[in-house]
Amino acid sequence: MDYFFKPYPVPPSPKVLPKEWRTVPWGDKERDLKFVKEYQPHDKEVQLRFMLYGPAGAGKSSFINSVESALRGEVSNRVGIDAISQGSFTTKYRAYQIAKGGPRKYYPFVFNDIMGLEKDTSQGVCVEDIKLAMKGHMNDGYNFNPFSPLSENNQDYNKEPALNDRVHVLVSVISASTAVFLTGDFQKKLREVRLAARDMEIPEIAILTKIDDVCPEVSNDIRNVYKSKYLKEKIEEVSGTLGFPTNRIFPVKNYHSEIDTNDDIDTLILSALRRIITSGEDFVNHL
């Protein structure tokens, strides 16, 4: 008689954690929405500037549209995006204000969109241009040249940038679907930008986009974002590769196919926006 019993097979590890590892105010997007709508810089003359950068196609322009959608309550497509382009669809340095209520009323912050980074040195934004933009030397409307950065004799070079011309928060936008494929060249460029921001003491926030594309559990229910084991590992991977602390990485779903806004999508976007604003406020208050 065989007195030894075969052990039961170990069940597969669940893809969704039993508890969120980061608290999110689901069902109460008004909390962060109220903060953003009531926010005013301590210095009334300051207009916070948030500059988005990252690999081409990561969703920088879509994030600006999504922020505007969450604040307006209807899906916005103001910033041009392209569904089939293999490179960067953005070619100019553009500042975007978001309307607040009545005419000529805007939120006290702007988003700057730039050309995306590319692996090939003959394509995408020059790292030196990103540094110049952070310092406030780049005028709105400048046409990026992948072969040469902005020069001092260019009409779009701002020789004497004011505080409002400078970047107050650097926002790195990274796609969850391609983060693992960032090559050494990409990592080197992203790292160079981060080190420049460090030297200028500019705070940074990382936005992880396209989370629903890589995680079926999140695609089925976005409230699983901080329960998903896969996304938690992805955030830790981005942190380990690029150096962002995990508490500075915010996963979001940009509006893409939706024609109406969604409270849960807005909740993630507004949570990230609130941290961007408070980072910028802290920065200008300590200059």
Secondary structure, DSSP 8 states (H G I E B T S, - for coil): --------------SB-SS-SS---TT-THHHHHHHHH---SSTT--EEEEEE-BTTSSHHHHHHHHHHHHHTS----S---SS-SS-S--B-EEEEEE-SSTT-EEEEEEEE---B-SSTTSS--HHHHHHHHHT-B-TT-B--TTS---TTSTTB-SS--GGGS-SEEEEEEETTTGGG--HHHHHHHHHHHHHHHHHT--EEEEEE-HHHH-HHHHH-GGGTTTBHHHHHHHHHHHHHH---GGGEEE----SS-SS--HHHHHHHHHHHHHHHHHHHHHHHT-
